[in-house]
């Protein structure tokens, strides 16, 4: 992507997504954007593989994608749509965070080998917040649906912690 937003682009590969979202492995939960309509809707894909780190404990004998991560994938797809409205320089100073989750429903398990299709439709768009309805499906069957609210905040880069003074060796006791 260029330094300027590209409101006419309607697809993104993983490198384009990584230029928009600050998330990285293992928490980047969308692999491709296959449709995008500016300020209206986005469709993203997540290829679920056994290599996902959460499958080691959720559940070892019956691996299921955690439901909250499906909601996170919905939010990431929506954040990608929101952040395409800003330049790279503007995105560097912004962070998209959850502002709310409503009406979340989980309909079927998502397992390794599934491809999650995440369709997000904007319900309300403001310059600093978006309310969206997301539906995640596998082979046309609903796995998860939720209404998510995301807010755009200023990213304050953390200041480094002050370096503590080195401790002095204690004086030996007087005899």
Rosetta silent file (secondary structure, phi, psi, omega in degrees, C-alpha in Angstrom):
SEQUENCE: XXXXXXXXXXXXXXXXXXXXXXXXXXXXXXXXXXXXXXXXXXXXXXXXXXXXXXXXXXXXXXXXXXXXXXXXXXXXXXXXXXXXXXXXXXXXXXXXXXXXXXXXXXXXXXXXXXXXXXXXXXXXXXXXXXXXXXXXXXXXXXXXXXXXXXXXXXXXXXXXXXXXXXXXXXXXXXX
SCORE:     score description
SCORE:     0.000 S_00000001
   1 L     0.000  157.097  177.779    0.000    0.000    0.000 S_00000001
   2 L   -88.541 -178.848  178.227    1.074    3.567   -0.452 S_00000001
   3 L   -71.065  -20.816 -179.398    1.291    6.241    2.191 S_00000001
   4 L   -96.030  148.058  175.790   -2.154    7.444    1.151 S_00000001
   5 L   -64.606  150.721  179.504   -5.372    5.540    1.844 S_00000001
   6 L  -118.967   86.282 -177.072   -6.789    3.753   -1.166 S_00000001
   7 L   -68.192  -10.777 -179.691  -10.577    3.962   -0.888 S_00000001
   8 L   -92.228  -14.173  178.598  -11.000    2.304   -4.289 S_00000001
   9 L   -66.917  136.073  179.404   -9.149   -0.920   -3.359 S_00000001
  10 L  -121.335    4.979  173.350  -11.622   -3.705   -2.728 S_00000001
  11 L  -139.930  158.148  175.878   -9.267   -6.576   -1.868 S_00000001
  12 E  -146.589  139.195  171.216   -6.181   -6.961    0.332 S_00000001
  13 L   -91.809 -177.242 -175.027   -3.623   -9.703    0.757 S_00000001
  14 H   -62.252  -35.675  179.583   -1.884  -10.409    4.066 S_00000001
  15 H   -67.729  -38.859  175.507    0.856   -7.820    3.426 S_00000001
  16 H   -62.810  -43.756 -179.934   -1.738   -5.126    2.733 S_00000001
  17 H   -61.641  -43.120 -179.485   -3.599   -6.099    5.920 S_00000001
  18 H   -67.100  -22.564  175.827   -0.376   -5.948    7.939 S_00000001
  19 H   -78.165  -15.171 -178.311    0.244   -2.432    6.603 S_00000001
  20 H  -101.492  -49.639 -176.187   -3.149   -1.390    8.009 S_00000001
  21 L   -92.778  145.301  177.241   -3.556   -3.348   11.268 S_00000001
  22 L   -81.584  -10.609 -177.206   -0.992   -3.340   14.092 S_00000001
  23 L   -66.318  148.867  175.842   -1.747   -6.992   14.996 S_00000001
  24 L  -138.399  167.391  177.827    0.840   -9.692   14.323 S_00000001
  25 L   -53.967  136.476    8.129    1.080  -13.451   14.689 S_00000001
  26 L   -94.696   14.189 -173.782   -0.338  -15.104   16.680 S_00000001
  27 L  -108.547    6.064  171.658   -3.050  -12.468   17.059 S_00000001
  28 L   -84.041  113.545 -168.100   -3.616  -11.346   13.478 S_00000001
  29 L  -110.394   14.663  170.733   -6.842  -13.207   12.761 S_00000001
  30 L  -128.865  138.726 -176.029   -7.654  -12.309    9.155 S_00000001
  31 L  -102.781  -27.518 -174.424   -5.662  -13.599    6.186 S_00000001
  32 E  -158.302  146.077  170.304   -7.271  -11.893    3.211 S_00000001
  33 E  -110.216  122.073 -175.155   -9.918   -9.296    2.383 S_00000001
  34 E  -102.613  -18.487  176.398  -11.940  -10.384   -0.624 S_00000001
  35 E  -147.469  141.973  175.582  -14.508   -7.568   -0.761 S_00000001
  36 E  -152.076  127.902  173.713  -14.548   -4.032    0.550 S_00000001
  37 E  -119.441  118.922 -173.645  -17.007   -1.203    0.056 S_00000001
  38 L   -47.832  126.354  176.854  -15.809    2.038    1.555 S_00000001
  39 L    57.527   16.480 -175.482  -17.503    2.858    4.895 S_00000001
  40 L  -125.321  -56.320 -176.302  -20.124    0.172    4.174 S_00000001
  41 E  -160.841  160.162  178.414  -18.923   -3.435    4.366 S_00000001
  42 E  -146.934  145.752  175.446  -15.962   -5.773    4.266 S_00000001
  43 E  -126.195  122.837 -178.226  -15.555   -9.519    3.729 S_00000001
  44 E  -123.285  160.867  177.860  -12.444  -11.207    5.113 S_00000001
  45 E  -121.548  143.308  172.310  -11.159  -14.786    5.258 S_00000001
  46 E  -128.563  117.348  176.078   -9.403  -16.654    8.056 S_00000001
  47 E   -88.062  115.441 -175.909   -7.855  -20.018    7.221 S_00000001
  48 L   -89.987  120.304 -178.445   -7.975  -22.036   10.430 S_00000001
  49 L  -121.826  158.790  179.288   -5.037  -24.432   10.751 S_00000001
  50 L   -64.769  -17.167 -179.639   -3.934  -26.904   13.418 S_00000001
  51 L   -75.043   -6.579  179.508   -0.786  -24.759   13.835 S_00000001
  52 L   -61.250  132.220 -174.377   -2.755  -22.050   15.659 S_00000001
  53 H   -62.579  -27.782 -177.622   -1.224  -21.777   19.155 S_00000001
  54 H   -70.880  -19.149  179.689   -4.567  -21.831   20.972 S_00000001
  55 H   -68.687  -19.612  178.614   -5.310  -25.372   19.771 S_00000001
  56 H   -61.554  -29.694 -178.502   -2.646  -26.736   22.124 S_00000001
  57 L  -123.882   -1.310 -175.498   -4.988  -26.057   25.040 S_00000001
  58 L  -131.678   76.943   -8.052   -8.428  -25.471   23.472 S_00000001
  59 L  -119.229  141.709 -171.821   -8.930  -28.477   23.452 S_00000001
  60 L   -55.275  -38.047 -178.606   -6.077  -30.978   22.966 S_00000001
  61 L   -94.317   -8.922  179.872   -8.344  -33.898   22.009 S_00000001
  62 L  -150.460   79.090 -174.030  -10.988  -31.796   20.226 S_00000001
  63 L   -65.960  123.883  178.367   -9.482  -28.578   18.822 S_00000001
  64 L  -130.703  133.710  175.285  -12.050  -25.764   18.570 S_00000001
  65 L   -64.719  127.453  178.704  -11.321  -22.136   17.703 S_00000001
  66 L   -58.113  135.182 -176.465  -12.168  -20.054   20.791 S_00000001
  67 H   -59.641  -38.177 -179.447  -15.397  -18.149   20.231 S_00000001
  68 H   -63.189  -27.385  178.003  -13.939  -14.881   21.497 S_00000001
  69 H   -74.114  -26.795  173.566  -11.323  -15.073   18.733 S_00000001
  70 H   -67.330  -39.832  176.358  -14.091  -15.214   16.143 S_00000001
  71 H   -64.901  -40.723  176.556  -15.441  -11.965   17.619 S_00000001
  72 H   -61.341  -40.159  178.161  -11.919  -10.544   17.507 S_00000001
  73 H   -63.081  -39.199  175.475  -11.653  -11.544   13.820 S_00000001
  74 H   -59.715  -46.994 -178.659  -14.910   -9.664   13.153 S_00000001
  75 H   -64.234  -39.649  179.323  -13.471   -6.596   14.899 S_00000001
  76 H   -64.930  -40.190  177.180  -10.182   -6.847   12.973 S_00000001
  77 H   -62.123  -44.628  177.346  -12.010   -6.984    9.649 S_00000001
  78 H   -63.828  -39.586  178.430  -14.026   -3.923   10.666 S_00000001
  79 H   -63.860  -37.512  177.307  -10.893   -2.130   11.877 S_00000001
  80 H   -61.151  -41.519  177.374   -9.247   -2.756    8.502 S_00000001
  81 H   -62.488  -47.224 -178.988  -12.229   -1.083    6.835 S_00000001
  82 H   -62.440  -46.197 -173.313  -12.071    1.868    9.246 S_00000001
  83 H   -74.004  -15.053  175.221   -8.307    2.328    9.010 S_00000001
  84 L   -68.170  -11.900  178.830   -8.275    2.425    5.194 S_00000001
  85 L   -81.218   -2.468 -176.087   -9.716    5.910    5.584 S_00000001
  86 L  -122.042  154.648  175.689   -6.401    7.141    7.009 S_00000001
  87 L   -75.001  166.365  177.673   -2.883    7.545    5.661 S_00000001
  88 H   -59.470  -40.688  178.890   -0.042    5.380    6.969 S_00000001
  89 H   -63.409  -41.466  177.613    1.266    8.353    8.958 S_00000001
  90 H   -66.436  -40.194  179.603   -2.166    8.901   10.517 S_00000001
  91 H   -63.159  -32.935 -179.849   -2.509    5.169   11.285 S_00000001
  92 H   -62.634  -23.358 -178.914    0.833    5.213   13.110 S_00000001
  93 L  -103.877    6.224 -177.568   -0.676    7.570   15.685 S_00000001
  94 E  -120.384  157.292  174.893   -4.027    5.752   15.995 S_00000001
  95 E  -142.212  133.200  177.037   -5.214    2.523   17.579 S_00000001
  96 E   -96.389  125.364 -177.465   -8.583    0.836   17.079 S_00000001
  97 E  -127.497  157.372  175.090   -9.937   -0.684   20.289 S_00000001
  98 E   -63.766  137.431  171.688  -13.124   -2.475   21.336 S_00000001
  99 E  -115.464  -15.279  177.725  -15.808   -0.158   22.676 S_00000001
 100 E   174.890  157.216  175.627  -18.475   -2.853   23.030 S_00000001
 101 E  -135.616  125.642  178.749  -19.824   -6.230   22.003 S_00000001
 102 E  -127.167  153.710  170.675  -23.560   -6.896   21.790 S_00000001
 103 E    52.162   36.767  178.518  -25.717   -9.828   20.777 S_00000001
 104 E   -72.775  131.178  178.514  -22.814  -12.264   20.377 S_00000001
 105 E  -136.244  139.713 -179.086  -24.024  -15.743   19.418 S_00000001
 106 E  -119.432  118.243 -168.550  -21.985  -18.834   18.678 S_00000001
 107 L  -102.776  -30.950 -178.501  -23.743  -21.350   16.453 S_00000001
 108 L  -155.490  152.560  178.535  -21.216  -24.056   15.538 S_00000001
 109 L   -70.875  150.134  174.223  -17.640  -25.008   16.324 S_00000001
 110 L  -113.139  127.327 -172.243  -14.823  -23.933   14.020 S_00000001
 111 L  -125.034  164.572  177.476  -12.087  -26.536   13.684 S_00000001
 112 L   -52.909  136.991 -177.848   -8.730  -26.884   11.907 S_00000001
 113 L   100.121  -17.758  178.264   -9.221  -27.030    8.145 S_00000001
 114 L   -76.652  151.644  169.365  -12.200  -24.656    8.175 S_00000001
 115 E  -112.916  118.066 -179.821  -12.162  -21.360    6.308 S_00000001
 116 E   -86.631  122.899  175.391  -13.947  -18.653    8.258 S_00000001
 117 E  -102.528  119.798 -172.789  -15.696  -16.106    6.036 S_00000001
 118 E  -111.680  111.940  179.256  -16.206  -12.908    8.003 S_00000001
 119 E  -108.464  122.655 -176.880  -18.782  -10.463    6.666 S_00000001
 120 E  -122.307  127.482  179.821  -18.969   -7.117    8.442 S_00000001
 121 E  -118.209  131.809 -179.987  -21.598   -4.475    7.690 S_00000001
 122 E   -74.433  128.765  174.924  -21.411   -0.936    9.062 S_00000001
 123 E   -97.932  -35.634 -179.098  -24.444    0.062   11.114 S_00000001
 124 E  -152.484  126.519 -177.016  -23.197    3.480   12.234 S_00000001
 125 E  -118.970  124.523  171.204  -20.047    5.319   11.122 S_00000001
 126 L  -124.251  167.664 -176.832  -18.501    8.263   12.939 S_00000001
 127 L   -64.820  -27.391 -177.536  -15.063    9.726   12.443 S_00000001
 128 L  -120.756    8.591  179.237  -13.758    8.145   15.651 S_00000001
 129 E  -159.304  150.805  179.554  -16.051    5.125   16.163 S_00000001
 130 E  -138.199  138.006  172.309  -17.885    2.470   14.173 S_00000001
 131 E  -111.322  127.455 -172.778  -20.738    0.123   15.067 S_00000001
 132 E  -135.964  151.101  171.867  -20.790   -2.996   12.901 S_00000001
 133 E  -106.438  125.693 -179.874  -22.656   -6.266   12.544 S_00000001
 134 E  -118.340  140.949  175.889  -20.416   -9.225   11.849 S_00000001
 135 E  -131.456  124.055  177.474  -21.311  -12.738   10.743 S_00000001
 136 E  -108.274  126.473 -177.451  -18.672  -15.467   10.511 S_00000001
 137 E  -124.679  156.900  171.219  -19.600  -18.521    8.446 S_00000001
 138 E  -128.414  120.390 -178.183  -18.021  -21.816    7.453 S_00000001
 139 L    50.734   42.007  176.384  -19.307  -23.325    4.208 S_00000001
 140 L    80.621   -2.152 -179.892  -22.328  -21.018    4.347 S_00000001
 141 E  -103.988  132.672 -177.440  -23.314  -22.005    7.912 S_00000001
 142 E   -66.821  126.651  175.532  -23.210  -19.361   10.639 S_00000001
 143 E  -102.539  -35.719 -175.686  -20.540  -20.034   13.248 S_00000001
 144 E  -155.288  145.022  171.863  -20.617  -16.673   15.041 S_00000001
 145 E  -145.644  146.630 -178.759  -22.434  -13.378   14.867 S_00000001
 146 E  -164.757  155.778  169.150  -22.058  -10.223   16.915 S_00000001
 147 E  -103.337  124.770 -178.900  -22.475   -6.489   16.904 S_00000001
 148 E  -121.343  145.279  174.349  -19.157   -4.836   17.722 S_00000001
 149 E  -116.457  130.419  178.188  -18.271   -1.245   18.423 S_00000001
 150 E  -122.523  139.297  177.898  -14.736   -0.050   17.764 S_00000001
 151 E  -115.341  146.447  176.917  -13.281    3.299   18.751 S_00000001
 152 E   -98.543  121.245 -178.681  -10.310    5.058   17.237 S_00000001
 153 E  -120.295  162.347  174.292   -7.966    6.373   19.908 S_00000001
 154 E   -75.504  135.460  178.318   -4.658    8.187   19.874 S_00000001
 155 L   -90.983  108.306  176.139   -1.768    5.801   20.273 S_00000001
 156 L   -91.101  111.493  179.575    0.477    7.194   22.940 S_00000001
 157 L   -62.171  129.171 -179.050    3.795    5.486   22.533 S_00000001
 158 L   -63.972  139.792  177.255    4.849    4.272   25.975 S_00000001
 159 L   -81.125  141.930  179.117    7.720    6.159   27.483 S_00000001
 160 L   -62.787  143.563  177.924   10.627    3.972   28.525 S_00000001
 161 L   -65.535  144.833  178.714   10.763    3.262   32.232 S_00000001
 162 L   -63.469  143.456  179.338   13.454    5.201   34.046 S_00000001
 163 L   -78.573  124.370 -179.077   16.642    3.242   34.505 S_00000001
 164 L   -70.002  150.172  177.039   17.187    2.537   38.195 S_00000001
 165 L   -68.517  141.849  178.247   20.447    3.647   39.756 S_00000001
 166 L   -65.173  141.371  179.801   22.830    0.754   40.371 S_00000001
 167 L   -72.974  139.956  178.102   22.827   -0.382   43.986 S_00000001
 168 L   -84.761  145.369  177.166   25.971    0.370   45.928 S_00000001
 169 L   -66.794  138.646 -179.285   27.722   -2.479   47.721 S_00000001
 170 L   -66.057  149.727  177.484   27.085   -2.309   51.473 S_00000001
 171 L   -68.767  139.450  174.805   29.890   -1.048   53.688 S_00000001
 172 L   -67.060  145.828 -178.457   31.649   -3.830   55.614 S_00000001
 173 L   -64.841  146.586  178.560   30.856   -3.705   59.340 S_00000001
 174 L   -76.597  143.735  179.613   33.363   -1.922   61.580 S_00000001
 175 L   -93.066    0.000    0.000   35.301   -4.122   64.006 S_00000001
